[in-house]
């Protein structure tokens, strides 16, 4: 399942890229909202990187959350 790992001030979470939903862990609610919006905006890029990574190929840099 395509997902991203997120860390924020000691909190950790795993977010499903396709569903744009929290799978595991926790983040402060405001930060989780930002992460979910970032995943939605960058979904196509994240899925392309997931595909590359799953084949052992280098991934492309995605604009970080600011």
PDB file of N, CA, C and O in Angstrom:
ATOM      1  N   UNK A   1       0.842  -1.167   0.000  1.00  0.00           N
ATOM      2  CA  UNK A   1       0.000   0.000   0.000  1.00  0.00           C
ATOM      3  C   UNK A   1       0.893   1.238   0.000  1.00  0.00           C
ATOM      4  O   UNK A   1       1.713   1.406   0.903  1.00  0.00           O
ATOM      5  N   UNK A   2       0.745   2.102  -0.995  1.00  0.00           N
ATOM      6  CA  UNK A   2       1.546   3.329  -1.047  1.00  0.00           C
ATOM      7  C   UNK A   2       1.251   4.226   0.156  1.00  0.00           C
ATOM      8  O   UNK A   2       0.097   4.543   0.443  1.00  0.00           O
ATOM      9  N   UNK A   3       2.319   4.627   0.853  1.00  0.00           N
ATOM     10  CA  UNK A   3       2.154   5.441   2.052  1.00  0.00           C
ATOM     11  C   UNK A   3       3.401   6.285   2.291  1.00  0.00           C
ATOM     12  O   UNK A   3       4.457   6.040   1.707  1.00  0.00           O
ATOM     13  N   UNK A   4       3.260   7.271   3.150  1.00  0.00           N
ATOM     14  CA  UNK A   4       4.388   8.096   3.573  1.00  0.00           C
ATOM     15  C   UNK A   4       4.464   8.076   5.092  1.00  0.00           C
ATOM     16  O   UNK A   4       3.451   7.966   5.784  1.00  0.00           O
ATOM     17  N   UNK A   5       5.681   8.184   5.588  1.00  0.00           N
ATOM     18  CA  UNK A   5       5.925   8.280   7.025  1.00  0.00           C
ATOM     19  C   UNK A   5       6.169   9.750   7.355  1.00  0.00           C
ATOM     20  O   UNK A   5       6.904  10.438   6.647  1.00  0.00           O
ATOM     21  N   UNK A   6       5.556  10.218   8.417  1.00  0.00           N
ATOM     22  CA  UNK A   6       5.640  11.617   8.811  1.00  0.00           C
ATOM     23  C   UNK A   6       6.130  11.694  10.256  1.00  0.00           C
ATOM     24  O   UNK A   6       5.678  10.936  11.114  1.00  0.00           O
ATOM     25  N   UNK A   7       7.050  12.608  10.511  1.00  0.00           N
ATOM     26  CA  UNK A   7       7.528  12.866  11.867  1.00  0.00           C
ATOM     27  C   UNK A   7       7.373  14.353  12.158  1.00  0.00           C
ATOM     28  O   UNK A   7       7.681  15.198  11.318  1.00  0.00           O
ATOM     29  N   UNK A   8       6.893  14.659  13.356  1.00  0.00           N
ATOM     30  CA  UNK A   8       6.757  16.052  13.780  1.00  0.00           C
ATOM     31  C   UNK A   8       6.938  16.123  15.289  1.00  0.00           C
ATOM     32  O   UNK A   8       6.121  15.593  16.042  1.00  0.00           O
ATOM     33  N   UNK A   9       7.985  16.764  15.721  1.00  0.00           N
ATOM     34  CA  UNK A   9       8.274  16.981  17.140  1.00  0.00           C
ATOM     35  C   UNK A   9       8.049  15.725  17.984  1.00  0.00           C
ATOM     36  O   UNK A   9       7.371  15.762  19.011  1.00  0.00           O
ATOM     37  N   UNK A  10       8.628  14.627  17.533  1.00  0.00           N
ATOM     38  CA  UNK A  10       8.549  13.382  18.279  1.00  0.00           C
ATOM     39  C   UNK A  10       7.327  12.535  17.983  1.00  0.00           C
ATOM     40  O   UNK A  10       7.288  11.363  18.360  1.00  0.00           O
ATOM     41  N   UNK A  11       6.334  13.093  17.323  1.00  0.00           N
ATOM     42  CA  UNK A  11       5.148  12.325  16.927  1.00  0.00           C
ATOM     43  C   UNK A  11       5.410  11.707  15.557  1.00  0.00           C
ATOM     44  O   UNK A  11       6.082  12.302  14.715  1.00  0.00           O
ATOM     45  N   UNK A  12       4.877  10.522  15.347  1.00  0.00           N
ATOM     46  CA  UNK A  12       5.060   9.832  14.070  1.00  0.00           C
ATOM     47  C   UNK A  12       3.717   9.333  13.564  1.00  0.00           C
ATOM     48  O   UNK A  12       2.841   8.957  14.343  1.00  0.00           O
ATOM     49  N   UNK A  13       3.572   9.337  12.245  1.00  0.00           N
ATOM     50  CA  UNK A  13       2.336   8.864  11.633  1.00  0.00           C
ATOM     51  C   UNK A  13       2.655   8.246  10.274  1.00  0.00           C
ATOM     52  O   UNK A  13       3.696   8.518   9.676  1.00  0.00           O
ATOM     53  N   UNK A  14       1.739   7.415   9.808  1.00  0.00           N
ATOM     54  CA  UNK A  14       1.816   6.830   8.479  1.00  0.00           C
ATOM     55  C   UNK A  14       0.527   7.214   7.763  1.00  0.00           C
ATOM     56  O   UNK A  14      -0.568   7.020   8.290  1.00  0.00           O
ATOM     57  N   UNK A  15       0.669   7.765   6.548  1.00  0.00           N
ATOM     58  CA  UNK A  15      -0.482   8.257   5.793  1.00  0.00           C
ATOM     59  C   UNK A  15      -0.582   7.520   4.462  1.00  0.00           C
ATOM     60  O   UNK A  15       0.392   7.424   3.715  1.00  0.00           O
ATOM     61  N   UNK A  16      -1.765   7.007   4.181  1.00  0.00           N
ATOM     62  CA  UNK A  16      -2.063   6.334   2.911  1.00  0.00           C
ATOM     63  C   UNK A  16      -2.097   7.388   1.810  1.00  0.00           C
ATOM     64  O   UNK A  16      -2.838   8.366   1.910  1.00  0.00           O
ATOM     65  N   UNK A  17      -1.303   7.195   0.765  1.00  0.00           N
ATOM     66  CA  UNK A  17      -1.239   8.171  -0.325  1.00  0.00           C
ATOM     67  C   UNK A  17      -2.528   8.180  -1.136  1.00  0.00           C
ATOM     68  O   UNK A  17      -3.033   9.252  -1.470  1.00  0.00           O
ATOM     69  N   UNK A  18      -3.066   7.018  -1.459  1.00  0.00           N
ATOM     70  CA  UNK A  18      -4.250   6.930  -2.314  1.00  0.00           C
ATOM     71  C   UNK A  18      -5.479   7.498  -1.609  1.00  0.00           C
ATOM     72  O   UNK A  18      -6.196   8.326  -2.172  1.00  0.00           O
ATOM     73  N   UNK A  19      -5.720   7.054  -0.387  1.00  0.00           N
ATOM     74  CA  UNK A  19      -6.911   7.488   0.348  1.00  0.00           C
ATOM     75  C   UNK A  19      -6.720   8.843   1.025  1.00  0.00           C
ATOM     76  O   UNK A  19      -7.695   9.500   1.388  1.00  0.00           O
ATOM     77  N   UNK A  20      -5.467   9.262   1.195  1.00  0.00           N
ATOM     78  CA  UNK A  20      -5.209  10.508   1.901  1.00  0.00           C
ATOM     79  C   UNK A  20      -5.711  10.436   3.330  1.00  0.00           C
ATOM     80  O   UNK A  20      -6.348  11.363   3.831  1.00  0.00           O
ATOM     81  N   UNK A  21      -5.411   9.304   3.986  1.00  0.00           N
ATOM     82  CA  UNK A  21      -5.925   9.075   5.335  1.00  0.00           C
ATOM     83  C   UNK A  21      -4.828   8.566   6.254  1.00  0.00           C
ATOM     84  O   UNK A  21      -3.860   7.948   5.809  1.00  0.00           O
ATOM     85  N   UNK A  22      -4.991   8.832   7.528  1.00  0.00           N
ATOM     86  CA  UNK A  22      -4.075   8.347   8.541  1.00  0.00           C
ATOM     87  C   UNK A  22      -4.230   6.837   8.676  1.00  0.00           C
ATOM     88  O   UNK A  22      -5.339   6.338   8.864  1.00  0.00           O
ATOM     89  N   UNK A  23      -3.115   6.110   8.578  1.00  0.00           N
ATOM     90  CA  UNK A  23      -3.129   4.652   8.731  1.00  0.00           C
ATOM     91  C   UNK A  23      -2.729   4.272  10.147  1.00  0.00           C
ATOM     92  O   UNK A  23      -3.340   3.401  10.768  1.00  0.00           O
ATOM     93  N   UNK A  24      -1.692   4.938  10.649  1.00  0.00           N
ATOM     94  CA  UNK A  24      -1.149   4.571  11.947  1.00  0.00           C
ATOM     95  C   UNK A  24      -0.490   5.791  12.582  1.00  0.00           C
ATOM     96  O   UNK A  24      -0.080   6.719  11.886  1.00  0.00           O
ATOM     97  N   UNK A  25      -0.394   5.778  13.896  1.00  0.00           N
ATOM     98  CA  UNK A  25       0.278   6.846  14.619  1.00  0.00           C
ATOM     99  C   UNK A  25      -0.642   8.032  14.846  1.00  0.00           C
ATOM    100  O   UNK A  25      -1.863   7.942  14.717  1.00  0.00           O
ATOM    101  N   UNK A  26      -0.008   9.149  15.190  1.00  0.00           N
ATOM    102  CA  UNK A  26      -0.798  10.355  15.427  1.00  0.00           C
ATOM    103  C   UNK A  26       0.073  11.592  15.261  1.00  0.00           C
ATOM    104  O   UNK A  26       1.292  11.553  15.431  1.00  0.00           O
ATOM    105  N   UNK A  27      -0.579  12.665  14.931  1.00  0.00           N
ATOM    106  CA  UNK A  27       0.026  13.990  14.830  1.00  0.00           C
ATOM    107  C   UNK A  27      -0.949  14.964  15.468  1.00  0.00           C
ATOM    108  O   UNK A  27      -2.137  14.659  15.580  1.00  0.00           O
ATOM    109  N   UNK A  28      -0.470  16.135  15.890  1.00  0.00           N
ATOM    110  CA  UNK A  28      -1.419  17.154  16.343  1.00  0.00           C
ATOM    111  C   UNK A  28      -2.437  17.411  15.221  1.00  0.00           C
ATOM    112  O   UNK A  28      -2.055  17.445  14.051  1.00  0.00           O
ATOM    113  N   UNK A  29      -3.707  17.590  15.550  1.00  0.00           N
ATOM    114  CA  UNK A  29      -4.748  17.731  14.523  1.00  0.00           C
ATOM    115  C   UNK A  29      -4.449  18.756  13.433  1.00  0.00           C
ATOM    116  O   UNK A  29      -4.694  18.483  12.258  1.00  0.00           O
ATOM    117  N   UNK A  30      -3.929  19.920  13.790  1.00  0.00           N
ATOM    118  CA  UNK A  30      -3.636  20.947  12.775  1.00  0.00           C
ATOM    119  C   UNK A  30      -2.540  20.484  11.827  1.00  0.00           C
ATOM    120  O   UNK A  30      -2.598  20.761  10.629  1.00  0.00           O
ATOM    121  N   UNK A  31      -1.541  19.780  12.354  1.00  0.00           N
ATOM    122  CA  UNK A  31      -0.441  19.289  11.510  1.00  0.00           C
ATOM    123  C   UNK A  31      -0.918  18.156  10.622  1.00  0.00           C
ATOM    124  O   UNK A  31      -0.515  18.072   9.462  1.00  0.00           O
ATOM    125  N   UNK A  32      -1.769  17.280  11.145  1.00  0.00           N
ATOM    126  CA  UNK A  32      -2.311  16.197  10.324  1.00  0.00           C
ATOM    127  C   UNK A  32      -3.113  16.769   9.162  1.00  0.00           C
ATOM    128  O   UNK A  32      -3.027  16.267   8.041  1.00  0.00           O
ATOM    129  N   UNK A  33      -3.885  17.807   9.420  1.00  0.00           N
ATOM    130  CA  UNK A  33      -4.665  18.453   8.358  1.00  0.00           C
ATOM    131  C   UNK A  33      -3.740  18.982   7.251  1.00  0.00           C
ATOM    132  O   UNK A  33      -4.038  18.831   6.067  1.00  0.00           O
ATOM    133  N   UNK A  34      -2.627  19.596   7.640  1.00  0.00           N
ATOM    134  CA  UNK A  34      -1.657  20.092   6.653  1.00  0.00           C
ATOM    135  C   UNK A  34      -1.039  18.958   5.851  1.00  0.00           C
ATOM    136  O   UNK A  34      -0.894  19.059   4.632  1.00  0.00           O
ATOM    137  N   UNK A  35      -0.674  17.874   6.540  1.00  0.00           N
ATOM    138  CA  UNK A  35      -0.067  16.732   5.855  1.00  0.00           C
ATOM    139  C   UNK A  35      -1.053  16.124   4.859  1.00  0.00           C
ATOM    140  O   UNK A  35      -0.677  15.810   3.729  1.00  0.00           O
ATOM    141  N   UNK A  36      -2.301  15.956   5.266  1.00  0.00           N
ATOM    142  CA  UNK A  36      -3.297  15.373   4.365  1.00  0.00           C
ATOM    143  C   UNK A  36      -3.521  16.270   3.140  1.00  0.00           C
ATOM    144  O   UNK A  36      -3.711  15.764   2.035  1.00  0.00           O
ATOM    145  N   UNK A  37      -3.500  17.576   3.325  1.00  0.00           N
ATOM    146  CA  UNK A  37      -3.630  18.498   2.191  1.00  0.00           C
ATOM    147  C   UNK A  37      -2.418  18.373   1.276  1.00  0.00           C
ATOM    148  O   UNK A  37      -2.560  18.371   0.053  1.00  0.00           O
ATOM    149  N   UNK A  38      -1.214  18.266   1.869  1.00  0.00           N
ATOM    150  CA  UNK A  38       0.014  18.114   1.082  1.00  0.00           C
ATOM    151  C   UNK A  38      -0.039  16.827   0.263  1.00  0.00           C
ATOM    152  O   UNK A  38       0.338  16.821  -0.909  1.00  0.00           O
ATOM    153  N   UNK A  39      -0.503  15.744   0.873  1.00  0.00           N
ATOM    154  CA  UNK A  39      -0.606  14.464   0.155  1.00  0.00           C
ATOM    155  C   UNK A  39      -1.571  14.607  -1.023  1.00  0.00           C
ATOM    156  O   UNK A  39      -1.299  14.103  -2.112  1.00  0.00           O
ATOM    157  N   UNK A  40      -2.680  15.282  -0.811  1.00  0.00           N
ATOM    158  CA  UNK A  40      -3.644  15.464  -1.897  1.00  0.00           C
ATOM    159  C   UNK A  40      -3.032  16.274  -3.043  1.00  0.00           C
ATOM    160  O   UNK A  40      -3.193  15.919  -4.211  1.00  0.00           O
ATOM    161  N   UNK A  41      -2.341  17.347  -2.711  1.00  0.00           N
ATOM    162  CA  UNK A  41      -1.722  18.197  -3.734  1.00  0.00           C
ATOM    163  C   UNK A  41      -0.649  17.444  -4.512  1.00  0.00           C
ATOM    164  O   UNK A  41      -0.515  17.630  -5.721  1.00  0.00           O
ATOM    165  N   UNK A  42       0.110  16.603  -3.833  1.00  0.00           N
ATOM    166  CA  UNK A  42       1.250  15.919  -4.453  1.00  0.00           C
ATOM    167  C   UNK A  42       1.000  14.436  -4.730  1.00  0.00           C
ATOM    168  O   UNK A  42       1.949  13.681  -4.942  1.00  0.00           O
ATOM    169  N   UNK A  43      -0.268  14.011  -4.732  1.00  0.00           N
ATOM    170  CA  UNK A  43      -0.600  12.586  -4.885  1.00  0.00           C
ATOM    171  C   UNK A  43       0.069  11.961  -6.102  1.00  0.00           C
ATOM    172  O   UNK A  43       0.683  10.900  -5.983  1.00  0.00           O
ATOM    173  N   UNK A  44      -0.034  12.585  -7.259  1.00  0.00           N
ATOM    174  CA  UNK A  44       0.545  11.999  -8.481  1.00  0.00           C
ATOM    175  C   UNK A  44       2.060  11.834  -8.349  1.00  0.00           C
ATOM    176  O   UNK A  44       2.612  10.802  -8.732  1.00  0.00           O
ATOM    177  N   UNK A  45       2.726  12.847  -7.809  1.00  0.00           N
ATOM    178  CA  UNK A  45       4.178  12.769  -7.610  1.00  0.00           C
ATOM    179  C   UNK A  45       4.538  11.688  -6.595  1.00  0.00           C
ATOM    180  O   UNK A  45       5.498  10.941  -6.788  1.00  0.00           O
ATOM    181  N   UNK A  46       3.771  11.609  -5.520  1.00  0.00           N
ATOM    182  CA  UNK A  46       4.029  10.601  -4.495  1.00  0.00           C
ATOM    183  C   UNK A  46       3.856   9.188  -5.050  1.00  0.00           C
ATOM    184  O   UNK A  46       4.659   8.300  -4.761  1.00  0.00           O
ATOM    185  N   UNK A  47       2.813   8.984  -5.841  1.00  0.00           N
ATOM    186  CA  UNK A  47       2.591   7.663  -6.428  1.00  0.00           C
ATOM    187  C   UNK A  47       3.683   7.313  -7.439  1.00  0.00           C
ATOM    188  O   UNK A  47       4.105   6.159  -7.519  1.00  0.00           O
ATOM    189  N   UNK A  48       4.139   8.294  -8.205  1.00  0.00           N
ATOM    190  CA  UNK A  48       5.236   8.044  -9.145  1.00  0.00           C
ATOM    191  C   UNK A  48       6.500   7.664  -8.383  1.00  0.00           C
ATOM    192  O   UNK A  48       7.199   6.727  -8.770  1.00  0.00           O
ATOM    193  N   UNK A  49       6.801   8.389  -7.296  1.00  0.00           N
ATOM    194  CA  UNK A  49       7.971   8.053  -6.480  1.00  0.00           C
ATOM    195  C   UNK A  49       7.818   6.682  -5.827  1.00  0.00           C
ATOM    196  O   UNK A  49       8.785   5.925  -5.739  1.00  0.00           O
ATOM    197  N   UNK A  50       6.611   6.362  -5.372  1.00  0.00           N
ATOM    198  CA  UNK A  50       6.372   5.047  -4.772  1.00  0.00           C
ATOM    199  C   UNK A  50       6.692   3.943  -5.794  1.00  0.00           C
ATOM    200  O   UNK A  50       7.331   2.943  -5.464  1.00  0.00           O
ATOM    201  N   UNK A  51       6.244   4.140  -7.018  1.00  0.00           N
ATOM    202  CA  UNK A  51       6.497   3.160  -8.075  1.00  0.00           C
ATOM    203  C   UNK A  51       7.996   3.003  -8.327  1.00  0.00           C
ATOM    204  O   UNK A  51       8.496   1.884  -8.446  1.00  0.00           O
ATOM    205  N   UNK A  52       8.703   4.115  -8.407  1.00  0.00           N
ATOM    206  CA  UNK A  52      10.154   4.070  -8.604  1.00  0.00           C
ATOM    207  C   UNK A  52      10.843   3.368  -7.436  1.00  0.00           C
ATOM    208  O   UNK A  52      11.678   2.488  -7.645  1.00  0.00           O
ATOM    209  N   UNK A  53      10.502   3.747  -6.232  1.00  0.00           N
ATOM    210  CA  UNK A  53      11.138   3.175  -5.045  1.00  0.00           C
ATOM    211  C   UNK A  53      10.882   1.678  -4.943  1.00  0.00           C
ATOM    212  O   UNK A  53      11.761   0.922  -4.530  1.00  0.00           O
ATOM    213  N   UNK A  54       9.682   1.251  -5.318  1.00  0.00           N
ATOM    214  CA  UNK A  54       9.359  -0.175  -5.220  1.00  0.00           C
ATOM    215  C   UNK A  54      10.156  -1.005  -6.217  1.00  0.00           C
ATOM    216  O   UNK A  54      10.293  -2.218  -6.054  1.00  0.00           O
ATOM    217  N   UNK A  55      10.681  -0.349  -7.251  1.00  0.00           N
ATOM    218  CA  UNK A  55      11.546  -1.032  -8.230  1.00  0.00           C
ATOM    219  C   UNK A  55      13.026  -0.818  -7.916  1.00  0.00           C
ATOM    220  O   UNK A  55      13.895  -1.258  -8.669  1.00  0.00           O
ATOM    221  N   UNK A  56      13.307  -0.139  -6.800  1.00  0.00           N
ATOM    222  CA  UNK A  56      14.684   0.107  -6.401  1.00  0.00           C
ATOM    223  C   UNK A  56      15.355   1.225  -7.163  1.00  0.00           C
ATOM    224  O   UNK A  56      16.582   1.330  -7.164  1.00  0.00           O
ATOM    225  N   UNK A  57      14.564   2.064  -7.813  1.00  0.00           N
ATOM    226  CA  UNK A  57      15.104   3.176  -8.590  1.00  0.00           C
ATOM    227  C   UNK A  57      15.110   4.455  -7.748  1.00  0.00           C
ATOM    228  O   UNK A  57      14.346   4.574  -6.790  1.00  0.00           O
ATOM    229  N   UNK A  58      15.966   5.400  -8.105  1.00  0.00           N
ATOM    230  CA  UNK A  58      15.996   6.672  -7.368  1.00  0.00           C
ATOM    231  C   UNK A  58      14.669   7.421  -7.523  1.00  0.00           C
ATOM    232  O   UNK A  58      14.017   7.348  -8.565  1.00  0.00           O
ATOM    233  N   UNK A  59      14.290   8.131  -6.482  1.00  0.00           N
ATOM    234  CA  UNK A  59      13.046   8.900  -6.521  1.00  0.00           C
ATOM    235  C   UNK A  59      13.339  10.369  -6.784  1.00  0.00           C
ATOM    236  O   UNK A  59      14.471  10.832  -6.651  1.00  0.00           O
ATOM    237  N   UNK A  60      12.283  11.091  -7.164  1.00  0.00           N
ATOM    238  CA  UNK A  60      12.398  12.524  -7.412  1.00  0.00           C
ATOM    239  C   UNK A  60      12.043  13.293  -6.149  1.00  0.00           C
ATOM    240  O   UNK A  60      11.213  12.843  -5.359  1.00  0.00           O
ATOM    241  N   UNK A  61      12.657  14.433  -5.958  1.00  0.00           N
ATOM    242  CA  UNK A  61      12.374  15.277  -4.801  1.00  0.00           C
ATOM    243  C   UNK A  61      11.007  15.930  -5.002  1.00  0.00           C
ATOM    244  O   UNK A  61      10.679  16.397  -6.093  1.00  0.00           O
ATOM    245  N   UNK A  62      10.223  15.952  -3.933  1.00  0.00           N
ATOM    246  CA  UNK A  62       8.905  16.591  -3.937  1.00  0.00           C
ATOM    247  C   UNK A  62       8.982  17.792  -2.998  1.00  0.00           C
ATOM    248  O   UNK A  62       9.571  17.714  -1.920  1.00  0.00           O
ATOM    249  N   UNK A  63       8.391  18.879  -3.414  1.00  0.00           N
ATOM    250  CA  UNK A  63       8.374  20.094  -2.613  1.00  0.00           C
ATOM    251  C   UNK A  63       7.898  19.768  -1.200  1.00  0.00           C
ATOM    252  O   UNK A  63       6.813  19.212  -1.033  1.00  0.00           O
ATOM    253  N   UNK A  64       8.683  20.100  -0.187  1.00  0.00           N
ATOM    254  CA  UNK A  64       8.287  19.751   1.187  1.00  0.00           C
ATOM    255  C   UNK A  64       7.129  20.597   1.700  1.00  0.00           C
ATOM    256  O   UNK A  64       6.788  21.640   1.143  1.00  0.00           O
ATOM    257  N   UNK A  65       6.550  20.113   2.767  1.00  0.00           N
ATOM    258  CA  UNK A  65       5.504  20.849   3.458  1.00  0.00           C
ATOM    259  C   UNK A  65       6.126  22.041   4.160  1.00  0.00           C
ATOM    260  O   UNK A  65       7.138  21.898   4.845  1.00  0.00           O
ATOM    261  N   UNK A  66       5.537  23.206   3.999  1.00  0.00           N
ATOM    262  CA  UNK A  66       6.075  24.419   4.625  1.00  0.00           C
ATOM    263  C   UNK A  66       5.018  25.070   5.478  1.00  0.00           C
ATOM    264  O   UNK A  66       5.272  26.106   6.091  1.00  0.00           O
TER     265      UNK A  66
END
